[in-house]
Amino acid sequence: MGPLQALPEECLPSDITEPGKLDEIFDEMDANGDGKVTLDEFKAAMQKDSSLQDVVLSSLRPGQ
């Protein structure tokens, strides 16, 4: 699997582009605070927070 790439801003829900929102989401996912989000941390965050799931999944839906 290749490296992840950033989604174009037009693919992101409008509330996620508010100042500081992405940092907040990243900090929530970075469970050990090392400045990186591992696949395990990502999975755990997705299972723990349904609103975070909604944000990620809505950015993957075509036409959103």
Chimera marker file (.cmm) of the C-alpha trace (Angstrom):
<marker_set name="trace">
<marker id="1" x="0.000" y="0.000" z="0.000" r="1" g="1" b="0" radius="0.5"/>
<marker id="2" x="1.383" y="3.409" z="-0.960" r="1" g="1" b="0" radius="0.5"/>
<marker id="3" x="1.553" y="6.449" z="1.300" r="1" g="1" b="0" radius="0.5"/>
<marker id="4" x="-1.646" y="8.256" z="2.175" r="1" g="1" b="0" radius="0.5"/>
<marker id="5" x="-2.272" y="11.507" z="0.408" r="1" g="1" b="0" radius="0.5"/>
<marker id="6" x="-4.253" y="14.502" z="1.549" r="1" g="1" b="0" radius="0.5"/>
<marker id="7" x="-7.765" y="14.836" z="0.223" r="1" g="1" b="0" radius="0.5"/>
<marker id="8" x="-8.558" y="17.952" z="-1.799" r="1" g="1" b="0" radius="0.5"/>
<marker id="9" x="-10.269" y="20.543" z="0.399" r="1" g="1" b="0" radius="0.5"/>
<marker id="10" x="-13.460" y="20.377" z="-1.685" r="1" g="1" b="0" radius="0.5"/>
<marker id="11" x="-13.811" y="16.706" z="-0.614" r="1" g="1" b="0" radius="0.5"/>
<marker id="12" x="-13.821" y="17.591" z="3.080" r="1" g="1" b="0" radius="0.5"/>
<marker id="13" x="-16.946" y="18.440" z="5.065" r="1" g="1" b="0" radius="0.5"/>
<marker id="14" x="-17.186" y="22.193" z="5.627" r="1" g="1" b="0" radius="0.5"/>
<marker id="15" x="-16.903" y="21.992" z="9.435" r="1" g="1" b="0" radius="0.5"/>
<marker id="16" x="-13.553" y="20.205" z="9.225" r="1" g="1" b="0" radius="0.5"/>
<marker id="17" x="-11.946" y="23.179" z="7.488" r="1" g="1" b="0" radius="0.5"/>
<marker id="18" x="-12.573" y="25.448" z="10.495" r="1" g="1" b="0" radius="0.5"/>
<marker id="19" x="-9.313" y="26.698" z="12.040" r="1" g="1" b="0" radius="0.5"/>
<marker id="20" x="-7.900" y="24.184" z="14.516" r="1" g="1" b="0" radius="0.5"/>
<marker id="21" x="-10.397" y="21.417" z="13.703" r="1" g="1" b="0" radius="0.5"/>
<marker id="22" x="-7.905" y="19.170" z="11.899" r="1" g="1" b="0" radius="0.5"/>
<marker id="23" x="-5.393" y="19.604" z="14.734" r="1" g="1" b="0" radius="0.5"/>
<marker id="24" x="-8.104" y="18.623" z="17.206" r="1" g="1" b="0" radius="0.5"/>
<marker id="25" x="-8.965" y="15.495" z="15.210" r="1" g="1" b="0" radius="0.5"/>
<marker id="26" x="-5.299" y="14.569" z="14.809" r="1" g="1" b="0" radius="0.5"/>
<marker id="27" x="-4.629" y="14.995" z="18.526" r="1" g="1" b="0" radius="0.5"/>
<marker id="28" x="-7.626" y="12.797" z="19.291" r="1" g="1" b="0" radius="0.5"/>
<marker id="29" x="-6.278" y="10.049" z="17.040" r="1" g="1" b="0" radius="0.5"/>
<marker id="30" x="-2.643" y="10.321" z="18.207" r="1" g="1" b="0" radius="0.5"/>
<marker id="31" x="-3.174" y="8.259" z="21.355" r="1" g="1" b="0" radius="0.5"/>
<marker id="32" x="0.481" y="8.149" z="22.444" r="1" g="1" b="0" radius="0.5"/>
<marker id="33" x="1.228" y="11.777" z="21.532" r="1" g="1" b="0" radius="0.5"/>
<marker id="34" x="4.234" y="11.007" z="19.328" r="1" g="1" b="0" radius="0.5"/>
<marker id="35" x="3.047" y="13.254" z="16.482" r="1" g="1" b="0" radius="0.5"/>
<marker id="36" x="2.165" y="10.303" z="14.246" r="1" g="1" b="0" radius="0.5"/>
<marker id="37" x="-1.071" y="8.362" z="13.786" r="1" g="1" b="0" radius="0.5"/>
<marker id="38" x="-0.457" y="4.654" z="13.356" r="1" g="1" b="0" radius="0.5"/>
<marker id="39" x="-2.952" y="2.391" z="11.642" r="1" g="1" b="0" radius="0.5"/>
<marker id="40" x="-3.872" y="0.946" z="15.063" r="1" g="1" b="0" radius="0.5"/>
<marker id="41" x="-4.474" y="4.442" z="16.479" r="1" g="1" b="0" radius="0.5"/>
<marker id="42" x="-6.572" y="5.327" z="13.439" r="1" g="1" b="0" radius="0.5"/>
<marker id="43" x="-8.673" y="2.167" z="13.791" r="1" g="1" b="0" radius="0.5"/>
<marker id="44" x="-9.162" y="2.736" z="17.520" r="1" g="1" b="0" radius="0.5"/>
<marker id="45" x="-10.242" y="6.348" z="16.928" r="1" g="1" b="0" radius="0.5"/>
<marker id="46" x="-12.728" y="5.247" z="14.259" r="1" g="1" b="0" radius="0.5"/>
<marker id="47" x="-14.242" y="2.646" z="16.595" r="1" g="1" b="0" radius="0.5"/>
<marker id="48" x="-14.381" y="5.029" z="19.553" r="1" g="1" b="0" radius="0.5"/>
<marker id="49" x="-15.878" y="8.112" z="17.927" r="1" g="1" b="0" radius="0.5"/>
<marker id="50" x="-18.813" y="7.803" z="15.522" r="1" g="1" b="0" radius="0.5"/>
<marker id="51" x="-18.650" y="11.519" z="14.631" r="1" g="1" b="0" radius="0.5"/>
<marker id="52" x="-15.060" y="11.018" z="13.505" r="1" g="1" b="0" radius="0.5"/>
<marker id="53" x="-16.239" y="8.056" z="11.426" r="1" g="1" b="0" radius="0.5"/>
<marker id="54" x="-18.856" y="10.297" z="9.824" r="1" g="1" b="0" radius="0.5"/>
<marker id="55" x="-16.247" y="12.912" z="8.908" r="1" g="1" b="0" radius="0.5"/>
<marker id="56" x="-13.896" y="10.387" z="7.333" r="1" g="1" b="0" radius="0.5"/>
<marker id="57" x="-16.598" y="8.429" z="5.531" r="1" g="1" b="0" radius="0.5"/>
<marker id="58" x="-18.341" y="11.530" z="4.211" r="1" g="1" b="0" radius="0.5"/>
<marker id="59" x="-15.084" y="12.674" z="2.649" r="1" g="1" b="0" radius="0.5"/>
<marker id="60" x="-14.871" y="9.361" z="0.767" r="1" g="1" b="0" radius="0.5"/>
<marker id="61" x="-18.389" y="9.445" z="-0.682" r="1" g="1" b="0" radius="0.5"/>
<marker id="62" x="-18.600" y="10.664" z="-4.272" r="1" g="1" b="0" radius="0.5"/>
<marker id="63" x="-20.549" y="13.855" z="-4.805" r="1" g="1" b="0" radius="0.5"/>
<marker id="64" x="-20.116" y="15.101" z="-1.242" r="1" g="1" b="0" radius="0.5"/>
<link id1="1" id2="2" r="1" g="1" b="0" radius="0.2"/>
<link id1="2" id2="3" r="1" g="1" b="0" radius="0.2"/>
<link id1="3" id2="4" r="1" g="1" b="0" radius="0.2"/>
<link id1="4" id2="5" r="1" g="1" b="0" radius="0.2"/>
<link id1="5" id2="6" r="1" g="1" b="0" radius="0.2"/>
<link id1="6" id2="7" r="1" g="1" b="0" radius="0.2"/>
<link id1="7" id2="8" r="1" g="1" b="0" radius="0.2"/>
<link id1="8" id2="9" r="1" g="1" b="0" radius="0.2"/>
<link id1="9" id2="10" r="1" g="1" b="0" radius="0.2"/>
<link id1="10" id2="11" r="1" g="1" b="0" radius="0.2"/>
<link id1="11" id2="12" r="1" g="1" b="0" radius="0.2"/>
<link id1="12" id2="13" r="1" g="1" b="0" radius="0.2"/>
<link id1="13" id2="14" r="1" g="1" b="0" radius="0.2"/>
<link id1="14" id2="15" r="1" g="1" b="0" radius="0.2"/>
<link id1="15" id2="16" r="1" g="1" b="0" radius="0.2"/>
<link id1="16" id2="17" r="1" g="1" b="0" radius="0.2"/>
<link id1="17" id2="18" r="1" g="1" b="0" radius="0.2"/>
<link id1="18" id2="19" r="1" g="1" b="0" radius="0.2"/>
<link id1="19" id2="20" r="1" g="1" b="0" radius="0.2"/>
<link id1="20" id2="21" r="1" g="1" b="0" radius="0.2"/>
<link id1="21" id2="22" r="1" g="1" b="0" radius="0.2"/>
<link id1="22" id2="23" r="1" g="1" b="0" radius="0.2"/>
<link id1="23" id2="24" r="1" g="1" b="0" radius="0.2"/>
<link id1="24" id2="25" r="1" g="1" b="0" radius="0.2"/>
<link id1="25" id2="26" r="1" g="1" b="0" radius="0.2"/>
<link id1="26" id2="27" r="1" g="1" b="0" radius="0.2"/>
<link id1="27" id2="28" r="1" g="1" b="0" radius="0.2"/>
<link id1="28" id2="29" r="1" g="1" b="0" radius="0.2"/>
<link id1="29" id2="30" r="1" g="1" b="0" radius="0.2"/>
<link id1="30" id2="31" r="1" g="1" b="0" radius="0.2"/>
<link id1="31" id2="32" r="1" g="1" b="0" radius="0.2"/>
<link id1="32" id2="33" r="1" g="1" b="0" radius="0.2"/>
<link id1="33" id2="34" r="1" g="1" b="0" radius="0.2"/>
<link id1="34" id2="35" r="1" g="1" b="0" radius="0.2"/>
<link id1="35" id2="36" r="1" g="1" b="0" radius="0.2"/>
<link id1="36" id2="37" r="1" g="1" b="0" radius="0.2"/>
<link id1="37" id2="38" r="1" g="1" b="0" radius="0.2"/>
<link id1="38" id2="39" r="1" g="1" b="0" radius="0.2"/>
<link id1="39" id2="40" r="1" g="1" b="0" radius="0.2"/>
<link id1="40" id2="41" r="1" g="1" b="0" radius="0.2"/>
<link id1="41" id2="42" r="1" g="1" b="0" radius="0.2"/>
<link id1="42" id2="43" r="1" g="1" b="0" radius="0.2"/>
<link id1="43" id2="44" r="1" g="1" b="0" radius="0.2"/>
<link id1="44" id2="45" r="1" g="1" b="0" radius="0.2"/>
<link id1="45" id2="46" r="1" g="1" b="0" radius="0.2"/>
<link id1="46" id2="47" r="1" g="1" b="0" radius="0.2"/>
<link id1="47" id2="48" r="1" g="1" b="0" radius="0.2"/>
<link id1="48" id2="49" r="1" g="1" b="0" radius="0.2"/>
<link id1="49" id2="50" r="1" g="1" b="0" radius="0.2"/>
<link id1="50" id2="51" r="1" g="1" b="0" radius="0.2"/>
<link id1="51" id2="52" r="1" g="1" b="0" radius="0.2"/>
<link id1="52" id2="53" r="1" g="1" b="0" radius="0.2"/>
<link id1="53" id2="54" r="1" g="1" b="0" radius="0.2"/>
<link id1="54" id2="55" r="1" g="1" b="0" radius="0.2"/>
<link id1="55" id2="56" r="1" g="1" b="0" radius="0.2"/>
<link id1="56" id2="57" r="1" g="1" b="0" radius="0.2"/>
<link id1="57" id2="58" r="1" g="1" b="0" radius="0.2"/>
<link id1="58" id2="59" r="1" g="1" b="0" radius="0.2"/>
<link id1="59" id2="60" r="1" g="1" b="0" radius="0.2"/>
<link id1="60" id2="61" r="1" g="1" b="0" radius="0.2"/>
<link id1="61" id2="62" r="1" g="1" b="0" radius="0.2"/>
<link id1="62" id2="63" r="1" g="1" b="0" radius="0.2"/>
<link id1="63" id2="64" r="1" g="1" b="0" radius="0.2"/>
</marker_set>
